[in-house]
Amino acid sequence: MAAVRGRPSAHRFRRAQRRVFAMGSRAFLLAVLLFALWSAACGSAADPSQTTAGDASAGSPATSAAGEEADEEPWPDGFVPGVSTAGWRTDFTKRIVSLGEIESGGPGKDGIPAIDEPVFTSTGEADRFLAPDEPVMVVRRGTDARAYPIQILIWHEIVNDVVGGDAIAVTFCPLCNTALAFERTVGGRVLDFGTTGNLRHSDLVMYDRQTETWWQQASGEAIIGEFVGTTLEPVAASIFSYADFRAAYPTGQVLSRETGHDRPYGQNPYEGYDTGDPFFFRGDVDARLRPTERVVAVVVGDEAVAYPFSRLESVRTVNDAVGGRAIAVFFKPGARSALDAEAIRNARLVGAGVVFDRSFGGRDLTFRADGDLFRDDETGTRWDIAGRAVSGPLAGSQLESVAHGNHFWFAWAVFRPETRVYG
């Protein structure tokens, strides 16, 4: 069968399997790679009329586009290429997407376990397991600042937490590099989120345990079930280096490795992923950028804008307006990729992009890079990557964070094809 654009070769997945075995990863990750291998060889369309949604034909794998003969090994017991609706309390009569758009990522419901009772530690203790330039997801509510190391999120994908008194879900989809946080209170009801084990456009499909509605992580939108038509309220969150978090919030809290689960934290099971082709992505990639180009993505009102890392590296700051809101994008080199080398602390440096509201004190500030910091032209105040004024007339002030993400381009563009690309 002809290969679908955007899929990696079967050969690449065989190599990935060997890496997984060598590092002693868990069975659920093996299932992910096995399914991806099957997808690379067989591209038939899904049949949403069946109880199992996914590819209609599940015959023997064919030869790949590169001429490689796919594996003939039987599938593991209980592994079904496709999405089963059996065993769910979800109301599948309510949906805004076809079941045929959804496919199994390998593990089943909660096969990738969310962290429901997160344990936090001090920066002093976190120094023992986090390298200074490792990426962390940062959420701040008032004086409560927390760092969620990507080396932990990559194995769990969801943390149900309470920050600054607010119930939030901290989420990360490794296949899309989407690190997003959401309010967990919907209609006065606090929801708890888990992983369905399914993907849509390669992105994590979450579910809430109260109604078993399925939610799209990249957009926060309920796509199947009781809450269809509802979108989770985004919470401003950023990814930057652990060293920058520690400098900005020395008394901040860091998610501990004491998760109640045995995982090889610090290791990346998707070695080389961010320089290759995206797993599980069946569609055409918007040709304006490379599929796994990182972008700082912002939506305000009806306008969406993507700021490519490759362009931010040279300009370091962007003063813009999105949806009528004056924003500033800061870019700082130094943070490592979580999806490059097997050991995250050895991965290549990709930098970090964050977004703030640049309206401050009744006027719009104009920023430019100033060494590792950022200076506004109006007051000469210097600001750090966390949006704190560290010197100058406004020292001690804090810029308001704007909800954004550091997505892979293919994963952002498929949900927001109308996006304006900066530069």
C-alpha positions as CSV (number, residue, x, y, z in Angstrom):
1,M,0.0,0.0,0.0
2,A,1.1,3.5,-0.6
3,A,2.6,5.3,2.4
4,V,0.6,8.2,3.8
5,R,2.5,11.4,3.9
6,G,4.0,12.2,7.4
7,R,4.5,8.6,8.5
8,P,8.0,7.3,9.4
9,S,9.3,4.1,7.8
10,A,8.9,0.7,9.3
11,H,12.7,0.4,9.5
12,R,12.8,3.4,11.8
13,F,10.3,1.8,14.2
14,R,12.3,-1.5,14.3
15,R,15.2,0.5,15.4
16,A,13.1,2.3,18.0
17,Q,11.9,-1.1,19.3
18,R,15.5,-2.2,19.8
19,R,16.1,1.0,21.8
20,V,13.0,0.4,23.9
21,F,14.1,-3.1,24.8
22,A,17.6,-2.0,25.5
23,M,16.4,0.7,28.0
24,G,14.0,-1.7,29.7
25,S,10.9,0.4,29.0
26,R,7.4,-0.8,29.8
27,A,5.1,-2.9,27.7
28,F,2.8,-0.1,26.9
29,L,5.5,1.8,25.0
30,L,6.2,-1.4,23.0
31,A,2.6,-1.4,22.0
32,V,2.9,2.2,20.8
33,L,5.7,1.4,18.6
34,L,4.1,-1.8,17.3
35,F,1.0,0.1,16.3
36,A,3.1,2.7,14.6
37,L,4.9,0.0,12.6
38,W,1.6,-1.4,11.5
39,S,0.4,2.1,10.5
40,A,3.5,2.7,8.4
41,A,2.7,-0.4,6.4
42,C,-1.1,-0.3,6.1
43,G,-2.9,3.0,5.4
44,S,-6.5,2.0,4.8
45,A,-9.2,4.3,6.1
46,A,-11.1,3.9,9.3
47,D,-14.6,2.7,9.4
48,P,-16.5,4.6,12.1
49,S,-19.5,2.3,11.8
50,Q,-17.7,-0.5,13.6
51,T,-17.4,-1.0,17.3
52,T,-13.7,-0.9,16.8
53,A,-12.9,2.4,14.9
54,G,-9.7,2.5,12.9
55,D,-8.4,0.8,9.8
56,A,-11.1,-1.3,8.1
57,S,-8.6,-4.0,6.9
58,A,-6.3,-5.6,9.4
59,G,-4.6,-8.1,7.1
60,S,-0.9,-8.9,6.8
61,P,1.4,-5.9,6.7
62,A,2.6,-5.0,3.2
63,T,5.9,-3.8,1.9
64,S,6.6,-0.2,2.8
65,A,7.2,2.7,0.4
66,A,10.9,2.4,0.9
67,G,10.8,-1.2,-0.2
68,E,11.3,-2.7,3.3
69,E,9.3,-5.8,4.1
70,A,7.3,-5.2,7.2
71,D,7.4,-7.6,10.2
72,E,5.1,-10.7,9.9
73,E,5.0,-11.2,13.7
74,P,1.6,-11.7,15.4
75,W,0.2,-8.8,17.5
76,P,0.5,-9.1,21.3
77,D,-2.5,-10.6,23.1
78,G,-5.2,-8.0,23.6
79,F,-3.7,-5.5,21.1
80,V,-6.1,-4.3,18.5
81,P,-5.1,-1.8,15.8
82,G,-7.9,0.7,16.1
83,V,-10.1,2.2,18.8
84,S,-12.5,0.1,20.9
85,T,-15.6,1.7,22.3
86,A,-16.3,-1.3,24.6
87,G,-16.0,-0.8,28.3
88,W,-16.6,3.0,28.2
89,R,-19.4,4.9,29.9
90,T,-18.9,7.6,27.3
91,D,-22.0,8.7,25.4
92,F,-20.8,8.0,21.9
93,T,-24.0,9.4,20.4
94,K,-22.7,12.9,21.2
95,R,-19.7,13.7,19.2
96,I,-18.3,16.4,16.9
97,V,-15.7,14.3,15.3
98,S,-15.8,11.0,13.4
99,L,-14.6,7.9,15.4
100,G,-12.6,7.2,12.2
101,E,-10.3,10.1,13.0
102,I,-9.3,8.5,16.3
103,E,-6.8,5.7,16.6
104,S,-5.2,3.7,19.3
105,G,-1.8,4.8,20.5
106,G,-1.1,1.3,21.9
107,P,-1.9,1.4,25.6
108,G,-5.5,1.2,26.7
109,K,-7.5,3.3,29.1
110,D,-5.1,4.7,31.8
111,G,-2.3,2.6,30.3
112,I,-0.3,5.7,30.6
113,P,-1.1,6.6,34.2
114,A,-2.0,10.2,35.1
115,I,-0.5,11.5,38.4
116,D,-3.5,12.1,40.7
117,E,-1.7,12.8,44.0
118,P,1.4,14.8,43.0
119,V,4.2,15.1,45.5
120,F,6.4,18.2,45.3
121,T,9.9,18.9,46.5
122,S,12.2,21.9,46.9
123,T,14.6,23.2,44.3
124,G,17.4,22.1,46.5
125,E,16.2,18.5,46.4
126,A,15.3,18.7,42.7
127,D,19.0,19.7,41.9
128,R,19.8,16.0,42.6
129,F,17.8,14.7,39.6
130,L,17.4,17.7,37.2
131,A,20.1,19.2,35.1
132,P,20.1,23.0,34.9
133,D,19.1,23.2,31.2
134,E,16.5,20.4,31.3
135,P,13.0,21.6,30.3
136,V,10.3,22.1,32.9
137,M,6.7,23.2,32.5
138,V,6.0,26.1,34.7
139,V,2.6,27.2,36.2
140,R,2.2,30.1,38.5
141,R,-0.9,31.2,40.4
142,G,-0.2,34.1,42.7
143,T,2.7,33.2,44.9
144,D,2.4,29.5,44.1
145,A,4.9,28.7,41.4
146,R,5.4,25.0,40.3
147,A,7.7,23.3,37.9
148,Y,6.7,20.0,36.2
149,P,9.8,18.4,34.7
150,I,9.2,17.1,31.2
151,Q,11.3,14.0,32.2
152,I,8.4,13.0,34.4
153,L,5.5,14.3,32.2
154,I,6.8,12.3,29.2
155,W,5.8,9.1,31.1
156,H,2.5,10.3,32.6
157,E,1.1,13.1,30.3
158,I,-1.4,14.4,32.9
159,V,-1.1,15.7,36.4
160,N,-4.3,16.5,38.3
161,D,-3.2,19.3,40.7
162,V,-4.3,22.3,42.7
163,V,-2.2,25.4,42.2
164,G,-2.9,28.6,44.2
165,G,-6.2,27.0,45.3
166,D,-7.4,26.3,41.8
167,A,-7.9,22.8,40.4
168,I,-5.9,22.5,37.2
169,A,-4.8,19.7,34.8
170,V,-1.2,19.9,33.6
171,T,-0.8,18.0,30.4
172,F,1.9,17.1,27.9
173,C,1.6,15.1,24.7
174,P,5.1,13.9,23.7
175,L,4.1,13.2,20.1
176,C,3.0,16.8,19.5
177,N,5.3,18.5,22.1
178,T,2.1,20.2,23.5
179,A,2.5,21.3,27.1
180,L,-0.8,22.9,28.1
181,A,-2.6,23.5,31.4
182,F,-6.4,23.8,31.9
183,E,-8.9,24.6,34.6
184,R,-10.5,21.4,35.9
185,T,-13.7,23.0,37.1
186,V,-16.5,22.8,34.5
187,G,-19.9,24.0,35.4
188,G,-19.1,24.1,39.1
189,R,-17.9,20.5,39.0
190,V,-14.2,19.5,39.5
191,L,-13.1,16.9,36.9
192,D,-10.2,14.5,37.1
193,F,-8.5,13.6,33.9
194,G,-6.9,10.4,32.6
195,T,-5.5,9.1,29.3
196,T,-7.8,7.2,26.9
197,G,-4.8,5.6,25.2
198,N,-6.1,7.1,21.9
199,L,-4.9,9.8,19.6
200,R,-6.4,12.2,17.1
201,H,-4.1,13.8,14.6
202,S,-1.3,12.3,16.7
203,D,-2.5,14.3,19.8
204,L,-3.4,12.9,23.2
205,V,-7.2,12.3,23.7
206,M,-7.9,12.7,27.4
207,Y,-11.1,11.8,29.3
208,D,-12.6,13.0,32.5
209,R,-13.4,10.3,35.1
210,Q,-16.7,11.8,36.1
211,T,-18.5,11.5,32.8
212,E,-15.9,9.8,30.6
213,T,-16.2,12.5,28.0
214,W,-13.2,12.5,25.6
215,W,-11.3,15.7,25.3
216,Q,-8.7,16.9,22.7
217,Q,-5.6,17.9,24.6
218,A,-4.3,20.3,21.9
219,S,-7.5,22.4,22.0
220,G,-9.0,21.5,25.4
221,E,-12.3,20.8,23.5
222,A,-14.7,18.0,24.4
223,I,-15.1,15.9,21.2
224,I,-17.1,12.9,22.3
225,G,-19.5,12.5,25.3
226,E,-21.6,14.5,27.7
227,F,-19.6,17.7,27.6
228,V,-19.5,18.1,23.8
229,G,-19.6,21.8,23.0
230,T,-17.5,22.7,26.0
231,T,-13.9,23.9,25.9
232,L,-11.7,23.8,29.0
233,E,-10.4,27.2,30.2
234,P,-6.7,27.5,29.4
235,V,-4.2,28.3,32.2
236,A,-1.1,30.2,31.3
237,A,1.9,27.8,31.3
238,S,5.4,28.0,29.9
239,I,8.3,25.7,29.1
240,F,11.8,26.9,30.0
241,S,14.9,25.6,31.7
242,Y,15.0,24.3,35.2
243,A,17.8,26.8,36.0
244,D,15.6,29.7,34.9
245,F,12.8,28.4,37.1
246,R,15.1,28.1,40.1
247,A,16.5,31.6,39.5
248,A,13.0,33.1,39.2
249,Y,11.3,31.1,42.0
250,P,14.0,29.9,44.5
251,T,11.2,28.8,46.9
252,G,9.1,27.3,44.1
253,Q,8.0,23.7,44.2
254,V,9.1,20.9,41.8
255,L,7.1,17.8,40.9
256,S,8.9,14.9,42.6
257,R,9.9,11.6,41.1
258,E,7.9,10.0,43.9
259,T,4.9,9.3,41.6
260,G,3.9,5.9,42.8
261,H,5.1,4.4,39.5
262,D,8.3,2.8,38.4
263,R,9.5,4.7,35.3
264,P,13.0,5.5,34.0
265,Y,12.7,9.2,34.6
266,G,15.3,11.2,32.7
267,Q,15.2,8.9,29.7
268,N,13.4,9.8,26.5
269,P,11.5,6.8,24.9
270,Y,11.1,8.8,21.6
271,E,14.8,9.2,20.8
272,G,15.4,11.4,17.7
273,Y,11.6,12.1,17.4
274,D,11.8,15.9,17.0
275,T,14.1,15.7,14.0
276,G,12.2,13.0,12.1
277,D,8.6,12.4,10.9
278,P,5.6,12.6,13.3
279,F,4.2,9.3,14.6
280,F,0.5,8.6,14.0
281,F,-0.1,11.6,11.8
282,R,-2.1,10.7,8.7
283,G,-2.8,14.1,7.2
284,D,-0.8,16.4,4.9
285,V,1.5,18.8,6.8
286,D,1.1,22.5,6.2
287,A,4.2,23.2,4.0
288,R,4.9,26.6,5.4
289,L,7.2,25.0,8.0
290,R,9.0,21.7,8.7
291,P,6.6,19.3,10.5
292,T,8.5,19.2,13.8
293,E,9.5,22.8,13.8
294,R,8.7,24.2,17.2
295,V,6.4,27.2,17.3
296,V,5.2,29.5,20.0
297,A,1.5,29.3,19.3
298,V,-1.0,31.9,20.6
299,V,-4.7,32.3,20.2
300,V,-6.6,35.5,21.3
301,G,-10.2,35.7,20.2
302,D,-10.5,34.5,16.7
303,E,-6.9,35.1,15.7
304,A,-4.1,32.4,15.9
305,V,-0.4,33.2,15.3
306,A,2.6,30.9,15.3
307,Y,6.2,32.2,16.0
308,P,8.7,29.6,14.7
309,F,11.7,29.0,16.9
310,S,14.0,29.2,13.9
311,R,13.0,32.8,13.5
312,L,12.8,33.7,17.1
313,E,16.4,32.5,17.6
314,S,17.6,35.5,15.5
315,V,15.2,38.2,16.7
316,R,14.9,37.1,20.4
317,T,11.8,39.3,20.9
318,V,8.6,40.0,19.0
319,N,6.3,42.9,19.8
320,D,2.9,42.1,18.2
321,A,-0.8,42.3,18.6
322,V,-3.0,39.2,18.4
323,G,-6.8,39.5,18.5
324,G,-6.4,43.1,19.5
325,R,-4.2,42.2,22.5
326,A,-0.7,43.6,22.7
327,I,1.7,40.8,23.4
328,A,5.5,40.2,23.6
329,V,7.2,36.9,22.7
330,F,10.5,36.3,24.5
331,F,12.9,33.7,23.3
332,K,15.9,32.5,25.3
333,P,18.5,29.9,24.1
334,G,19.6,27.2,26.5
335,A,16.7,24.8,27.3
336,R,17.1,21.3,26.0
337,S,14.8,19.2,23.9
338,A,13.0,16.4,25.7
339,L,12.6,14.4,22.5
340,D,16.1,14.2,21.1
341,A,18.7,12.1,22.9
342,E,17.9,9.0,25.0
343,A,19.0,10.9,28.1
344,I,17.2,14.2,28.2
345,R,20.2,15.9,30.0
346,N,22.3,15.1,26.9
347,A,19.8,16.4,24.3
348,R,20.4,19.2,21.9
349,L,19.6,22.8,23.0
350,V,16.5,24.2,21.4
351,G,15.7,27.2,23.6
352,A,12.4,28.4,25.1
353,G,9.7,30.8,24.0
354,V,7.2,32.5,26.3
355,V,4.4,35.1,25.8
356,F,3.3,38.0,28.0
357,D,0.8,40.8,27.8
358,R,3.0,43.9,27.1
359,S,0.3,46.4,28.3
360,F,1.6,47.6,31.7
361,G,0.7,50.6,33.7
362,G,-1.7,51.9,31.1
363,R,0.7,51.8,28.2
364,D,2.1,49.3,25.8
365,L,5.8,48.4,26.4
366,T,8.2,47.7,23.5
367,F,10.8,45.0,24.3
368,R,14.2,44.1,22.9
369,A,16.8,41.5,23.9
370,D,19.4,42.6,26.3
371,G,21.9,39.7,26.9
372,D,20.0,36.9,28.7
373,L,17.3,39.4,29.7
374,F,14.8,41.7,27.9
375,R,14.6,45.5,28.2
376,D,11.6,47.7,27.5
377,D,12.3,50.9,25.6
378,E,9.8,53.0,27.6
379,T,11.4,52.7,31.1
380,G,14.7,50.8,30.6
381,T,13.5,48.1,33.0
382,R,15.1,44.7,32.5
383,W,13.0,41.6,32.6
384,D,13.7,37.8,32.8
385,I,12.2,34.9,30.9
386,A,9.6,34.5,33.6
387,G,8.4,38.0,33.0
388,R,9.8,39.4,36.3
389,A,11.3,42.9,36.3
390,V,14.7,42.3,37.9
391,S,16.2,45.8,37.6
392,G,15.2,49.4,36.7
393,P,12.2,51.6,37.5
394,L,9.7,48.7,37.4
395,A,11.9,46.3,39.5
396,G,9.7,43.8,41.4
397,S,6.9,44.0,38.8
398,Q,5.5,40.9,37.0
399,L,4.2,40.8,33.4
400,E,0.9,38.9,32.9
401,S,1.4,35.6,31.2
402,V,-0.6,34.8,28.1
403,A,-1.7,31.2,27.4
404,H,0.4,29.7,24.7
405,G,2.2,26.5,23.7
406,N,5.5,25.4,22.3
407,H,4.0,22.9,19.8
408,F,5.4,21.1,16.8
409,W,4.1,22.8,13.7
410,F,2.2,19.9,12.3
411,A,0.3,19.4,15.5
412,W,-0.7,23.1,15.7
413,A,-1.5,23.6,12.0
414,V,-3.9,20.6,11.8
415,F,-6.1,22.2,14.4
416,R,-5.6,25.8,13.4
417,P,-5.0,25.9,9.7
418,E,-5.8,29.6,9.5
419,T,-2.8,30.4,11.6
420,R,-0.7,33.4,10.7
421,V,3.0,32.5,10.7
422,Y,5.3,35.2,12.0
423,G,8.0,36.3,9.5
